[in-house]
């Protein structure tokens, strides 16, 4: 049985528990990170910790552990499995307090982390997606554990035979329910700029970096829904899905209805980066 980390101890998953008055349970008062591990190496460790720090700061919390302490915990979790590719889930809540909105009542955070093998899904032939109104809150740049809107949006996509929902706010693309969005027009790639309505995806940032390094024109700018519907290619990115082409949107083919040449280049560059880690 695999072990997980909770509040300073490694325990079998079946024995790990939290107080029912934990603010993560009663208020959704906490943040999380999902960190891929490829070939037993932590993927973009510094960038994930920086985003964790940013999320904690945004909800008036300090990082409870040092970089070395996090590294030790993650590596022990990774050692639980023989699998070379894993996904670390980390969650920090404000901790236990009486059920009161006053955040000062909690003085000790709850820290939970686990790793599990990444089950490879071949999405290279592309997925179907829908567009949907962005029903989430105003601080989507915080990786908060309050994910009910995203859960509902993903379910809405599933009901329509799709894999992801691409979200629209005031006529502009923000991101996917659990992903970032890229669009191709001709020889140029576009992705929405980071703001409070867009999570600063680690894979998103890496794809931007890789495209620039390989002299592919990438522009971070707002994307109108009408532009998206006419795109030559659409991709979504996430830590565990990597770069996935969208071949059908709202029941209509994207471009030629298959994976595009620009996606193939981007994916090749991304896989090359992984091999070089």
N, C-alpha and C positions, 0 to 999 in steps of 0.2 A: 504494500500500500504506500502510495507516495505521501511525502510530508509537505506541510505548508509552514510558512512563518507567520506567527501572530504574536505581537507584543513581546518580542524578545526571545521567543521560544519556537523551536521546530516541533511540530506535532503531526501525527497522522491526520489526514483530512477529516476523517469521521469524528475526531476528538476536538477539532477546532470549533470554537463558539465565541459569541460576543454577548454582552449584556443587552437585554431588550430595550434598555433606555439609552443605548448608543445613539448619538445624534445622526449617524449615517442611516440608521433604521427608522428613526422617528421623523427626521427632517430631510433626509438625503443630503446632509451637511458634510460634504467631503469631496475629494478629487481622486482621480485614478490615472494610471498610465498602462499602456500595453507595449511591451518591449520585445521585439523579435530577437531570436538567437539563431544565427545561421552558422552551421559547422561548429557548434559549441562556442561561438564567439558572440558577445553581446553587440547588437547592431546599434550604432550611433548612441552609445552610452551617454556621452556628455550632453548631446542634444536632448535626449529624453529627460535627463536630470534637470536641465535648464528649463524645459517646459513644465516639469513638475514644480520647480521653484516658482515659476511665473504663476501657475494655477494656485499654489498655496498662498502666495503673496496677495493674489486677487481676492481671496476669501479670508484675509487677515490671519494667516497662519504661517509659522516658520517651518522650514524643513527639519524634522526631528532627528535626522541622522546625517552623518557626513558621507562624502562620496566613497570613501574607503569602506565604511560600514555597509552601504548599499551594495557595493561590489562583492563584499564577502557573503552577504545574504543571497544575492542573485546566483553566485557561483555554487553555493551549496544547494540551491534549488535545482540548478542545471544538472548537478551531479546525481540527482535522483533518477534521471532517465538516461537510457542509452542513446536515445534519439539525438541526432546532431542538430536538427532544427526544432526549436521550441518557441513558446510564447510566454513571457513573464507577465502576469497581471499583478499590479500593485495598487492598493487602495489605502488611503489615509482619511480617516474621519476626525471630526473635532473631539470625539470621545464621548464619555458618559456624563450625563447631567440630568437634572429634573427636566421634564418637558416644558421648556420655556424658551422663547425666541432669543433671549439674552445669551450671546456667545461666550461671555465671560464666565459663565457657570461651569464650563468644561475646561479643565486645566491639563488634561493628559490625553493626547491623541491615541486613537486605535490604529495600529499599523498591521496590514495584512498583505501577504504576497504569496503567490504560487506560480509554478511553471507547469506547462502541459505541452505535449508534443503538438507541433503544427501538422494538421491533417491536410496534405496537399490536395487542392482542388484544381483541376485543369480548367481554367477559365480563358485559355488562350484563344479559343474560337469566338469569344465575345459573349456578352450577356445582354438581356433585355432590361430596360429601365423605364421608369415613368417620371414625369415631372409632377411636383406637388407644392402647394403653398408651404412656405417655411413657418411652421406653427411653434417653433421653439422660442426660448426666451432671448433676451437681448445680449447675453454674455456668452456666446458660443465659443469664444476664444479660451474660456476656462474649461478644462477637461473635467467637468463636474460629474458626479455619479448619478445625478438626477436625469436619467436618460429615457423617461417614459415617452416624450414626444418622438424621439428617434425610433423607439421600439414600435410605436404605432405606425410611423411612416414606413418602416421596413415591412410591417405586416400588410399595410395597404398595397405596397408594391407586390408582395407575394400573392395577395388575392387576385391581382391582375396578371399573374403569370410572369412577373418581373423579379429581378434580383435586387435592385436598388431604386431608391427614390432620389431624384435630383431636385433640390429645393430652390424655390423661387420666392424672393422677398421684394415687393414693390416693383416687379417686372424684371428683376435682375437675378442671375444665378448666384447662389451662395456656395453650397457644397452638397454632397450627398448626405443621406441620413447617417451614414457611418463611413464617409470617405471624402476626399477632395476631388475636384473636377477639373479636367483639362479639355480644351477644344482646339481643333485644327481647322484652319482656313488656308488652303493653298499650301505654302511652305512655312507658315507661321503657326506657332502654338500659343494659345492663350490660357491663362488661368486667373480666377478672381484674386485680387490682392488680399492680403491678410488684414482683417479688421475684427471688430467685435462680433461679427456675424459668421466668421470663418475660423475654424480651428487651425492653428499653425501646425499642420501635419508634418511629421518628420520625414515621411516618404515623399510628400509633396515638395518639401524644400530640397530634398536630395535630387528629385527629378529635375527641378528647375536648375540646380547646380550642374547636373550632368549634361543637360541640354546645352547650357551656355558653354561648358567646357568643350563640347563637340561641335560648336559653331552652328547650332540649330537655333533659329530665331524664336525666342520665347519672350512673351510680353505679359506682364502681370497687370491686368486691367479689368474693369467691370465688363461683364458679358450679359447682354440683353437676352431674354428668352427667345426672341425671334432669331437672333444670331445662332443660338444653340440649335434651334430646330433646323437650320440650314447648314450646319457644320459638315465638313468633309469627314471628320473623325471626332469621336468623343471618348475620353478615357476617364476612369476613376482610379484613385490611388488610396491605399491604406497599408499599414504596417504588415498585415498578414496576407492580404490579397495582392500586394505589390501593385503592378500597373495592369489594369484590366480594360480591354476595349469594350465599348458599348456599341452594339451593332443594330439595336432597335430601340427607339425612343417613342413612347406613347403610341405604339403600334405601327410606327413608320420606320423604314430603313434609314440608318445613318450612313450617308455616303452611298457606297455600293452594297451596303448590307453585310460587309465582312470586315475583317481586321485590315487596317490601313498600313501603307508603307511607312508612315511616320511613326505609328505605334511600334512596328517591328524594329525600327532603328532605336527608339527609346528603350524598348524592352531589352534589346541586345546590349545596349550600353549599361543598363541597370544590372543585368545578370553578370556582365563583365566586372562591374564594381563589386558585387557580392563575392565573386571568385577571388578578387584581389585583397579581400579583408584579412 
